[in-house]
Amino acid sequence: MHSLVFSTLHVLAISPAVIVNAAGTDFVRPQVRVATTFSDFEARIMDHWGGGGGEFVKIPKDSKHPFEGRAFGGAKRKEIRGTRTFGSGYPYGADNQSTIAGRPFPFGVWPLYWDQDFMGSSEYGPQYDAIRPGGLIVYVPLRTTQEHFNATENEVYYAVGDRESLLLTMISYRTWCHVTPAWPSKFDPMSLNSMIELDNVIQYFRASSFALASPAYNNTFARTSASDTTDSTPLPDVMERSPFRKCIEGVTENSLAIMNKPPSHKLSDILVFVFSSTFFFVAAILFYMLLAIFNLLLEIKKWLWSGPLSYLLRFKERLFPNPEIKRREMAAIETARGQELIYVRYP
């Protein structure tokens, strides 16, 4: 076990799936539930290390949700990586490249928001933190030791995203990249003293809902309002070649929680019906009906063998007599006649 285990008490659900960490220890894969309506208890699941995929669904229009009618889910794990441009990484729904307002949520979570309503991102601002999937936006520093990646004390990256996703991913950072334990802090891009700014992002993930950043990097193209642009300031040589950076990017790409496929209700509906009182009532009626039919068939069989079938068999024997039976009958007749003659001759 590692010296520090990050708490997952805020995670609303735990998956029964079991995976193995770097130490070879089995552990339960955690999940985050995403509810979009009060009409039932259904919720979609965001799965840590999950594959995603399936068909997207829409937030019900009668749910009073601020983004009712928008599609969410359906994106696959292989589509999770964006670019250094805000608004990148959308597998679908990015028709207007100049704004992220009005877009769907392919991975089940909302995008980040930046100061000055950059690209309409204030639509997903702190006013909705209470219902944001995965919780409010937080950030955490990512450091490692020189013994593992030959990294210096100045090589520090920051992960920015919703609280639940970041807590879960921090466990994987710790396991695979030997990240120094640190707890997240609330992220406020509107603050003048913010540790992370839009220009510091080195990579967006999951439809721009999660980012890796470094204060040592300044992307002069970051404030270009076009999410499909590929222009960006190159990373510094040390950062570009850093195995530590490559490790945390790889872990983010493979472990970051994304929305699973929609649940299938076919098996559950069958099980509910089977174990309901209605099923047992119907089953009892069917059993007695089958028993009555079976008894009726037995009676019909008895009647046939004692009535019509017996006459048919006798009629058949008369038309097509069995030679062996006929021989035995004639022998019996001869024997009877012989006994009768003896009786007459010797009274």
LOSELO-113333 format. One record per residue (C-alpha): residue number from 0; residue in three letters; x negated, y, z. Coordinates in Angstrom, 3 decimals, decimal comma, padded with zeros to 6 digits, always signed. Example, Ala and Ser with C-alpha at 12.3 -4.5 7.8 and 13.67 -1.06 7.14 Angstrom:
<sites>
+-----+------+----------+----------+----------+
! pos ! code !       c1 !       c2 !       c3 !
+-----+------+----------+----------+----------+
!   0 !  Ala ! -012,300 ! -004,500 ! +007,800 !
!   1 !  Ser ! -013,670 ! -001,060 ! +007,140 !
+-----+------+----------+----------+----------+
</sites>
This chain:
<sites>
+-----+------+----------+----------+----------+
! pos ! code !       c1 !       c2 !       c3 !
+-----+------+----------+----------+----------+
!   0 !  Met ! +000,000 ! +000,000 ! +000,000 !
!   1 !  His ! -001,086 ! +003,559 ! -000,592 !
!   2 !  Ser ! -001,726 ! +005,838 ! +002,340 !
!   3 !  Leu ! +001,340 ! +007,917 ! +001,498 !
!   4 !  Val ! +004,711 ! +006,766 ! +000,255 !
!   5 !  Phe ! +006,910 ! +009,464 ! -001,240 !
!   6 !  Ser ! +010,455 ! +009,516 ! +000,083 !
!   7 !  Thr ! +013,315 ! +008,796 ! -002,303 !
!   8 !  Leu ! +016,115 ! +009,507 ! +000,168 !
!   9 !  His ! +017,589 ! +012,113 ! -002,162 !
!  10 !  Val ! +018,064 ! +009,551 ! -004,935 !
!  11 !  Leu ! +021,744 ! +008,666 ! -005,084 !
!  12 !  Ala ! +021,386 ! +005,092 ! -006,308 !
!  13 !  Ile ! +018,843 ! +002,315 ! -006,379 !
!  14 !  Ser ! +018,509 ! -000,063 ! -009,304 !
!  15 !  Pro ! +018,305 ! -003,824 ! -008,737 !
!  16 !  Ala ! +015,583 ! -004,032 ! -011,381 !
!  17 !  Val ! +012,151 ! -004,943 ! -010,043 !
!  18 !  Ile ! +008,872 ! -003,728 ! -011,540 !
!  19 !  Val ! +005,253 ! -004,125 ! -010,484 !
!  20 !  Asn ! +002,937 ! -001,284 ! -009,520 !
!  21 !  Ala ! -000,803 ! -001,035 ! -010,060 !
!  22 !  Ala ! -001,518 ! -002,906 ! -006,822 !
!  23 !  Gly ! +000,520 ! -005,881 ! -008,045 !
!  24 !  Thr ! +003,319 ! -005,271 ! -005,525 !
!  25 !  Asp ! +006,954 ! -005,705 ! -006,542 !
!  26 !  Phe ! +009,270 ! -002,788 ! -005,818 !
!  27 !  Val ! +012,777 ! -001,742 ! -006,679 !
!  28 !  Arg ! +013,081 ! +000,699 ! -009,587 !
!  29 !  Pro ! +014,972 ! +003,809 ! -008,420 !
!  30 !  Gln ! +017,724 ! +005,564 ! -010,312 !
!  31 !  Val ! +019,528 ! +008,908 ! -010,258 !
!  32 !  Arg ! +023,298 ! +009,083 ! -010,723 !
!  33 !  Val ! +024,750 ! +011,859 ! -012,889 !
!  34 !  Ala ! +028,432 ! +012,653 ! -012,325 !
!  35 !  Thr ! +030,327 ! +014,929 ! -014,729 !
!  36 !  Thr ! +033,970 ! +014,580 ! -013,657 !
!  37 !  Phe ! +036,212 ! +014,210 ! -010,600 !
!  38 !  Ser ! +038,776 ! +012,036 ! -012,388 !
!  39 !  Asp ! +037,042 ! +008,765 ! -011,462 !
!  40 !  Phe ! +033,946 ! +007,333 ! -009,793 !
!  41 !  Glu ! +032,130 ! +006,675 ! -013,033 !
!  42 !  Ala ! +028,599 ! +008,094 ! -013,335 !
!  43 !  Arg ! +025,797 ! +007,688 ! -015,833 !
!  44 !  Ile ! +022,437 ! +006,490 ! -014,586 !
!  45 !  Met ! +019,020 ! +008,092 ! -015,093 !
!  46 !  Asp ! +016,441 ! +005,329 ! -014,819 !
!  47 !  His ! +012,784 ! +005,713 ! -013,831 !
!  48 !  Trp ! +010,753 ! +003,814 ! -016,494 !
!  49 !  Gly ! +014,043 ! +003,139 ! -018,318 !
!  50 !  Gly ! +014,396 ! +002,802 ! -022,077 !
!  51 !  Gly ! +017,410 ! +005,065 ! -022,651 !
!  52 !  Gly ! +019,331 ! +004,744 ! -025,897 !
!  53 !  Gly ! +022,943 ! +003,823 ! -026,583 !
!  54 !  Glu ! +025,655 ! +006,180 ! -027,763 !
!  55 !  Phe ! +026,047 ! +009,654 ! -026,340 !
!  56 !  Val ! +029,210 ! +010,597 ! -024,472 !
!  57 !  Lys ! +030,821 ! +013,969 ! -023,825 !
!  58 !  Ile ! +031,545 ! +015,766 ! -020,590 !
!  59 !  Pro ! +035,369 ! +015,657 ! -020,248 !
!  60 !  Lys ! +037,070 ! +018,907 ! -021,181 !
!  61 !  Asp ! +039,427 ! +018,622 ! -018,191 !
!  62 !  Ser ! +036,566 ! +018,285 ! -015,693 !
!  63 !  Lys ! +036,092 ! +022,030 ! -015,003 !
!  64 !  His ! +032,396 ! +021,423 ! -015,594 !
!  65 !  Pro ! +030,486 ! +024,528 ! -016,811 !
!  66 !  Phe ! +029,290 ! +022,560 ! -019,853 !
!  67 !  Glu ! +032,459 ! +020,582 ! -020,579 !
!  68 !  Gly ! +032,691 ! +019,145 ! -024,067 !
!  69 !  Arg ! +028,934 ! +018,846 ! -024,544 !
!  70 !  Ala ! +027,299 ! +015,556 ! -025,447 !
!  71 !  Phe ! +024,779 ! +013,930 ! -023,156 !
!  72 !  Gly ! +022,718 ! +010,745 ! -023,234 !
!  73 !  Gly ! +021,763 ! +008,566 ! -026,204 !
!  74 !  Ala ! +018,089 ! +009,563 ! -026,517 !
!  75 !  Lys ! +015,422 ! +006,855 ! -026,380 !
!  76 !  Arg ! +012,168 ! +006,695 ! -024,433 !
!  77 !  Lys ! +010,105 ! +006,982 ! -027,611 !
!  78 !  Glu ! +011,739 ! +010,398 ! -028,275 !
!  79 !  Ile ! +010,811 ! +011,918 ! -024,927 !
!  80 !  Arg ! +007,707 ! +013,838 ! -025,963 !
!  81 !  Gly ! +008,097 ! +017,418 ! -027,194 !
!  82 !  Thr ! +005,413 ! +019,984 ! -028,042 !
!  83 !  Arg ! +004,015 ! +023,076 ! -026,298 !
!  84 !  Thr ! +006,980 ! +025,058 ! -027,598 !
!  85 !  Phe ! +010,010 ! +025,632 ! -025,391 !
!  86 !  Gly ! +013,141 ! +024,076 ! -026,852 !
!  87 !  Ser ! +011,240 ! +021,196 ! -028,485 !
!  88 !  Gly ! +011,883 ! +017,499 ! -027,994 !
!  89 !  Tyr ! +015,594 ! +017,363 ! -028,902 !
!  90 !  Pro ! +016,483 ! +014,155 ! -030,799 !
!  91 !  Tyr ! +019,792 ! +015,778 ! -031,789 !
!  92 !  Gly ! +021,746 ! +018,989 ! -031,283 !
!  93 !  Ala ! +018,978 ! +021,541 ! -031,967 !
!  94 !  Asp ! +020,640 ! +023,109 ! -034,998 !
!  95 !  Asn ! +019,836 ! +026,663 ! -033,914 !
!  96 !  Gln ! +016,076 ! +026,796 ! -033,358 !
!  97 !  Ser ! +016,132 ! +030,301 ! -031,908 !
!  98 !  Thr ! +018,109 ! +029,451 ! -028,776 !
!  99 !  Ile ! +018,744 ! +026,522 ! -026,451 !
! 100 !  Ala ! +022,117 ! +027,895 ! -025,324 !
! 101 !  Gly ! +024,993 ! +025,606 ! -026,217 !
! 102 !  Arg ! +022,785 ! +022,558 ! -026,830 !
! 103 !  Pro ! +023,629 ! +019,015 ! -025,691 !
! 104 !  Phe ! +021,680 ! +017,025 ! -023,101 !
! 105 !  Pro ! +020,166 ! +014,045 ! -024,973 !
! 106 !  Phe ! +018,357 ! +012,659 ! -021,913 !
! 107 !  Gly ! +021,109 ! +013,528 ! -019,424 !
! 108 !  Val ! +019,443 ! +016,564 ! -017,801 !
! 109 !  Trp ! +019,422 ! +020,294 ! -018,472 !
! 110 !  Pro ! +016,426 ! +022,169 ! -019,868 !
! 111 !  Leu ! +014,232 ! +024,432 ! -017,760 !
! 112 !  Tyr ! +014,949 ! +028,163 ! -017,641 !
! 113 !  Trp ! +012,509 ! +031,073 ! -017,907 !
! 114 !  Asp ! +012,448 ! +034,744 ! -017,062 !
! 115 !  Gln ! +014,118 ! +037,399 ! -019,213 !
! 116 !  Asp ! +016,670 ! +034,842 ! -020,442 !
! 117 !  Phe ! +014,098 ! +033,465 ! -022,863 !
! 118 !  Met ! +015,871 ! +031,676 ! -025,726 !
! 119 !  Gly ! +019,157 ! +031,803 ! -023,804 !
! 120 !  Ser ! +017,791 ! +029,623 ! -021,014 !
! 121 !  Ser ! +019,535 ! +031,588 ! -018,242 !
! 122 !  Glu ! +022,610 ! +029,574 ! -019,167 !
! 123 !  Tyr ! +020,993 ! +026,786 ! -017,109 !
! 124 !  Gly ! +019,739 ! +029,123 ! -014,369 !
! 125 !  Pro ! +019,816 ! +028,944 ! -010,565 !
! 126 !  Gln ! +023,547 ! +029,721 ! -010,432 !
! 127 !  Tyr ! +024,112 ! +026,020 ! -011,216 !
! 128 !  Asp ! +021,351 ! +024,509 ! -009,062 !
! 129 !  Ala ! +023,983 ! +022,862 ! -006,843 !
! 130 !  Ile ! +025,191 ! +020,636 ! -009,707 !
! 131 !  Arg ! +022,023 ! +020,358 ! -011,782 !
! 132 !  Pro ! +021,336 ! +016,666 ! -012,559 !
! 133 !  Gly ! +018,436 ! +015,609 ! -010,364 !
! 134 !  Gly ! +018,619 ! +018,717 ! -008,196 !
! 135 !  Leu ! +017,047 ! +022,157 ! -008,384 !
! 136 !  Ile ! +013,858 ! +022,914 ! -010,343 !
! 137 !  Val ! +010,644 ! +022,338 ! -008,370 !
! 138 !  Tyr ! +006,925 ! +022,149 ! -009,110 !
! 139 !  Val ! +004,023 ! +020,219 ! -007,622 !
! 140 !  Pro ! +000,230 ! +020,499 ! -008,089 !
! 141 !  Leu ! -001,548 ! +017,507 ! -009,611 !
! 142 !  Arg ! -005,137 ! +016,997 ! -008,474 !
! 143 !  Thr ! -007,413 ! +013,992 ! -008,355 !
! 144 !  Thr ! -010,861 ! +013,136 ! -007,001 !
! 145 !  Gln ! -014,118 ! +013,087 ! -008,881 !
! 146 !  Glu ! -014,688 ! +009,411 ! -008,156 !
! 147 !  His ! -011,741 ! +008,405 ! -010,340 !
! 148 !  Phe ! -011,794 ! +010,754 ! -013,336 !
! 149 !  Asn ! -014,952 ! +012,801 ! -012,861 !
! 150 !  Ala ! -012,642 ! +015,792 ! -012,407 !
! 151 !  Thr ! -013,742 ! +019,026 ! -010,769 !
! 152 !  Glu ! -011,831 ! +020,832 ! -008,014 !
! 153 !  Asn ! -010,741 ! +023,437 ! -010,555 !
! 154 !  Glu ! -008,949 ! +020,903 ! -012,775 !
! 155 !  Val ! -005,414 ! +021,308 ! -011,490 !
! 156 !  Tyr ! -002,195 ! +020,742 ! -013,407 !
! 157 !  Tyr ! +001,387 ! +021,407 ! -012,372 !
! 158 !  Ala ! +004,470 ! +019,306 ! -013,050 !
! 159 !  Val ! +007,746 ! +021,238 ! -013,319 !
! 160 !  Gly ! +011,176 ! +019,612 ! -013,372 !
! 161 !  Asp ! +014,245 ! +018,614 ! -011,364 !
! 162 !  Arg ! +013,538 ! +017,471 ! -007,832 !
! 163 !  Glu ! +014,584 ! +013,799 ! -008,108 !
! 164 !  Ser ! +012,705 ! +013,186 ! -011,358 !
! 165 !  Leu ! +009,588 ! +014,836 ! -009,976 !
! 166 !  Leu ! +009,675 ! +012,890 ! -006,707 !
! 167 !  Leu ! +009,971 ! +009,600 ! -008,579 !
! 168 !  Thr ! +007,308 ! +010,502 ! -011,127 !
! 169 !  Met ! +004,970 ! +011,636 ! -008,337 !
! 170 !  Ile ! +004,942 ! +008,056 ! -007,058 !
! 171 !  Ser ! +003,788 ! +006,904 ! -010,500 !
! 172 !  Tyr ! +001,196 ! +009,708 ! -010,693 !
! 173 !  Arg ! -000,133 ! +008,539 ! -007,346 !
! 174 !  Thr ! -000,166 ! +004,887 ! -008,412 !
! 175 !  Trp ! -001,694 ! +005,169 ! -011,864 !
! 176 !  Cys ! -003,633 ! +008,449 ! -011,892 !
! 177 !  His ! -004,758 ! +008,626 ! -008,242 !
! 178 !  Val ! -003,114 ! +012,011 ! -007,800 !
! 179 !  Thr ! -003,693 ! +013,629 ! -004,424 !
! 180 !  Pro ! -000,383 ! +013,522 ! -002,482 !
! 181 !  Ala ! +001,568 ! +016,785 ! -002,461 !
! 182 !  Trp ! +005,207 ! +017,644 ! -001,877 !
! 183 !  Pro ! +007,136 ! +019,819 ! -004,349 !
! 184 !  Ser ! +008,078 ! +023,469 ! -003,883 !
! 185 !  Lys ! +011,008 ! +025,382 ! -005,338 !
! 186 !  Phe ! +010,254 ! +026,829 ! -008,743 !
! 187 !  Asp ! +011,290 ! +030,428 ! -009,387 !
! 188 !  Pro ! +010,251 ! +031,609 ! -012,854 !
! 189 !  Met ! +011,796 ! +035,008 ! -012,091 !
! 190 !  Ser ! +009,277 ! +035,695 ! -009,309 !
! 191 !  Leu ! +006,334 ! +037,953 ! -010,066 !
! 192 !  Asn ! +004,153 ! +035,643 ! -007,971 !
! 193 !  Ser ! +005,155 ! +032,460 ! -009,779 !
! 194 !  Met ! +002,316 ! +029,935 ! -010,018 !
! 195 !  Ile ! +003,514 ! +028,809 ! -013,444 !
! 196 !  Glu ! +004,568 ! +030,949 ! -016,385 !
! 197 !  Leu ! +005,908 ! +030,137 ! -019,813 !
! 198 !  Asp ! +002,482 ! +030,709 ! -021,366 !
! 199 !  Asn ! +000,836 ! +028,044 ! -019,143 !
! 200 !  Val ! +002,794 ! +025,032 ! -020,401 !
! 201 !  Ile ! +000,597 ! +022,453 ! -022,126 !
! 202 !  Gln ! +003,342 ! +019,902 ! -022,860 !
! 203 !  Tyr ! +007,154 ! +019,697 ! -022,727 !
! 204 !  Phe ! +009,035 ! +016,443 ! -022,223 !
! 205 !  Arg ! +012,629 ! +015,224 ! -022,239 !
! 206 !  Ala ! +014,218 ! +017,990 ! -024,332 !
! 207 !  Ser ! +012,258 ! +020,716 ! -022,499 !
! 208 !  Ser ! +013,658 ! +019,685 ! -019,097 !
! 209 !  Phe ! +010,216 ! +018,734 ! -017,748 !
! 210 !  Ala ! +006,812 ! +020,321 ! -018,309 !
! 211 !  Leu ! +003,138 ! +019,958 ! -017,502 !
! 212 !  Ala ! +001,277 ! +023,245 ! -017,121 !
! 213 !  Ser ! -002,076 ! +024,689 ! -016,127 !
! 214 !  Pro ! -002,892 ! +028,263 ! -015,026 !
! 215 !  Ala ! -006,172 ! +027,811 ! -016,903 !
! 216 !  Tyr ! -004,307 ! +027,646 ! -020,200 !
! 217 !  Asn ! -002,657 ! +030,573 ! -021,981 !
! 218 !  Asn ! -000,601 ! +029,849 ! -025,081 !
! 219 !  Thr ! -000,269 ! +033,111 ! -027,006 !
! 220 !  Phe ! +002,430 ! +031,544 ! -029,207 !
! 221 !  Ala ! +004,606 ! +030,504 ! -026,261 !
! 222 !  Arg ! +007,049 ! +033,406 ! -026,530 !
! 223 !  Thr ! +007,852 ! +032,782 ! -030,172 !
! 224 !  Ser ! +011,619 ! +032,251 ! -030,280 !
! 225 !  Ala ! +011,600 ! +029,239 ! -032,582 !
! 226 !  Ser ! +011,636 ! +025,793 ! -031,018 !
! 227 !  Asp ! +010,568 ! +024,066 ! -034,230 !
! 228 !  Thr ! +007,245 ! +025,900 ! -034,514 !
! 229 !  Thr ! +004,081 ! +023,835 ! -034,127 !
! 230 !  Asp ! +001,805 ! +026,825 ! -033,599 !
! 231 !  Ser ! -000,007 ! +026,904 ! -030,258 !
! 232 !  Thr ! -003,298 ! +027,999 ! -028,762 !
! 233 !  Pro ! -005,703 ! +025,026 ! -028,613 !
! 234 !  Leu ! -006,485 ! +023,609 ! -025,181 !
! 235 !  Pro ! -009,902 ! +024,405 ! -023,693 !
! 236 !  Asp ! -012,468 ! +021,718 ! -024,550 !
! 237 !  Val ! -012,701 ! +020,437 ! -020,965 !
! 238 !  Met ! -008,925 ! +020,110 ! -020,764 !
! 239 !  Glu ! -008,651 ! +018,563 ! -024,222 !
! 240 !  Arg ! -011,145 ! +015,805 ! -023,361 !
! 241 !  Ser ! -009,957 ! +015,299 ! -019,778 !
! 242 !  Pro ! -009,038 ! +011,664 ! -019,007 !
! 243 !  Phe ! -007,073 ! +012,928 ! -016,004 !
! 244 !  Arg ! -004,834 ! +015,089 ! -018,205 !
! 245 !  Lys ! -004,326 ! +012,214 ! -020,610 !
! 246 !  Cys ! -003,400 ! +009,954 ! -017,704 !
! 247 !  Ile ! -000,714 ! +012,223 ! -016,268 !
! 248 !  Glu ! +000,700 ! +012,913 ! -019,727 !
! 249 !  Gly ! +000,881 ! +009,181 ! -020,437 !
! 250 !  Val ! +002,540 ! +008,417 ! -017,108 !
! 251 !  Thr ! +005,049 ! +011,229 ! -017,647 !
! 252 !  Glu ! +005,908 ! +009,954 ! -021,099 !
! 253 !  Asn ! +006,467 ! +006,394 ! -019,891 !
! 254 !  Ser ! +007,975 ! +006,813 ! -016,425 !
! 255 !  Leu ! +010,002 ! +010,032 ! -016,376 !
! 256 !  Ala ! +013,640 ! +009,246 ! -015,543 !
! 257 !  Ile ! +015,986 ! +009,314 ! -018,551 !
! 258 !  Met ! +019,614 ! +008,382 ! -019,013 !
! 259 !  Asn ! +020,472 ! +004,742 ! -019,564 !
! 260 !  Lys ! +022,920 ! +003,317 ! -022,060 !
! 261 !  Pro ! +026,626 ! +003,710 ! -021,169 !
! 262 !  Pro ! +027,878 ! +000,860 ! -018,943 !
! 263 !  Ser ! +029,834 ! -001,950 ! -020,556 !
! 264 !  His ! +033,191 ! -002,595 ! -018,892 !
! 265 !  Lys ! +034,029 ! -005,854 ! -020,654 !
! 266 !  Leu ! +032,567 ! -008,221 ! -018,063 !
! 267 !  Ser ! +033,655 ! -006,108 ! -015,119 !
! 268 !  Asp ! +037,232 ! -005,948 ! -016,384 !
! 269 !  Ile ! +037,322 ! -009,729 ! -016,702 !
! 270 !  Leu ! +035,950 ! -010,215 ! -013,211 !
! 271 !  Val ! +038,442 ! -007,779 ! -011,720 !
! 272 !  Phe ! +041,301 ! -009,584 ! -013,431 !
! 273 !  Val ! +040,067 ! -013,044 ! -012,424 !
! 274 !  Phe ! +039,794 ! -012,121 ! -008,778 !
! 275 !  Ser ! +043,064 ! -010,223 ! -008,595 !
! 276 !  Ser ! +046,319 ! -011,549 ! -007,162 !
! 277 !  Thr ! +047,957 ! -011,168 ! -010,570 !
! 278 !  Phe ! +045,545 ! -013,672 ! -012,057 !
! 279 !  Phe ! +046,275 ! -016,301 ! -009,398 !
! 280 !  Phe ! +050,018 ! -015,800 ! -009,839 !
! 281 !  Val ! +049,747 ! -016,268 ! -013,611 !
! 282 !  Ala ! +047,398 ! -019,244 ! -013,151 !
! 283 !  Ala ! +049,889 ! -020,963 ! -010,805 !
! 284 !  Ile ! +052,730 ! -020,530 ! -013,293 !
! 285 !  Leu ! +050,594 ! -021,913 ! -016,135 !
! 286 !  Phe ! +049,578 ! -024,909 ! -013,982 !
! 287 !  Tyr ! +053,186 ! -025,863 ! -013,198 !
! 288 !  Met ! +054,168 ! -025,401 ! -016,834 !
! 289 !  Leu ! +051,394 ! -027,734 ! -017,970 !
! 290 !  Leu ! +052,368 ! -030,281 ! -015,296 !
! 291 !  Ala ! +056,008 ! -030,186 ! -016,417 !
! 292 !  Ile ! +054,982 ! -030,658 ! -020,058 !
! 293 !  Phe ! +052,779 ! -033,617 ! -019,090 !
! 294 !  Asn ! +055,632 ! -035,351 ! -017,192 !
! 295 !  Leu ! +057,987 ! -034,732 ! -020,109 !
! 296 !  Leu ! +055,538 ! -036,387 ! -022,503 !
! 297 !  Leu ! +055,328 ! -039,436 ! -020,220 !
! 298 !  Glu ! +059,112 ! -039,787 ! -020,207 !
! 299 !  Ile ! +059,242 ! -039,459 ! -023,989 !
! 300 !  Lys ! +056,571 ! -042,168 ! -024,269 !
! 301 !  Lys ! +058,542 ! -044,551 ! -022,045 !
! 302 !  Trp ! +061,732 ! -043,947 ! -024,012 !
! 303 !  Leu ! +059,997 ! -044,537 ! -027,332 !
! 304 !  Trp ! +058,426 ! -047,813 ! -026,207 !
! 305 !  Ser ! +061,668 ! -049,110 ! -024,696 !
! 306 !  Gly ! +063,924 ! -047,907 ! -027,480 !
! 307 !  Pro ! +063,185 ! -047,070 ! -031,128 !
! 308 !  Leu ! +059,608 ! -048,314 ! -031,156 !
! 309 !  Ser ! +060,526 ! -051,712 ! -029,712 !
! 310 !  Tyr ! +063,176 ! -052,200 ! -032,445 !
! 311 !  Leu ! +060,710 ! -051,128 ! -035,119 !
! 312 !  Leu ! +058,122 ! -053,607 ! -033,847 !
! 313 !  Arg ! +060,650 ! -056,440 ! -033,893 !
! 314 !  Phe ! +061,781 ! -055,494 ! -037,379 !
! 315 !  Lys ! +058,172 ! -055,438 ! -038,532 !
! 316 !  Glu ! +057,568 ! -058,907 ! -037,078 !
! 317 !  Arg ! +060,507 ! -060,276 ! -039,010 !
! 318 !  Leu ! +059,388 ! -058,756 ! -042,285 !
! 319 !  Phe ! +055,698 ! -059,480 ! -041,834 !
! 320 !  Pro ! +055,408 ! -062,460 ! -039,467 !
! 321 !  Asn ! +052,011 ! -063,277 ! -038,005 !
! 322 !  Pro ! +050,906 ! -066,741 ! -039,387 !
! 323 !  Glu ! +049,342 ! -067,740 ! -036,096 !
! 324 !  Ile ! +052,439 ! -066,870 ! -034,145 !
! 325 !  Lys ! +054,584 ! -068,692 ! -036,746 !
! 326 !  Arg ! +052,418 ! -071,832 ! -036,453 !
! 327 !  Arg ! +052,727 ! -071,803 ! -032,682 !
! 328 !  Glu ! +056,505 ! -071,418 ! -032,919 !
! 329 !  Met ! +056,789 ! -074,389 ! -035,355 !
! 330 !  Ala ! +054,598 ! -076,527 ! -033,099 !
! 331 !  Ala ! +056,792 ! -075,697 ! -030,157 !
! 332 !  Ile ! +059,888 ! -076,611 ! -032,179 !
! 333 !  Glu ! +058,370 ! -079,974 ! -033,233 !
! 334 !  Thr ! +057,423 ! -080,719 ! -029,667 !
! 335 !  Ala ! +060,930 ! -079,947 ! -028,510 !
! 336 !  Arg ! +062,421 ! -082,197 ! -031,200 !
! 337 !  Gly ! +060,115 ! -085,067 ! -030,263 !
! 338 !  Gln ! +061,134 ! -084,831 ! -026,636 !
! 339 !  Glu ! +064,784 ! -084,784 ! -027,706 !
! 340 !  Leu ! +064,321 ! -088,013 ! -029,748 !
! 341 !  Ile ! +062,641 ! -089,736 ! -026,862 !
! 342 !  Tyr ! +065,481 ! -088,730 ! -024,621 !
! 343 !  Val ! +068,039 ! -090,109 ! -027,078 !
! 344 !  Arg ! +066,142 ! -093,404 ! -027,624 !
! 345 !  Tyr ! +065,495 ! -094,007 ! -023,984 !
! 346 !  Pro ! +068,479 ! -092,733 ! -022,103 !
+-----+------+----------+----------+----------+
</sites>
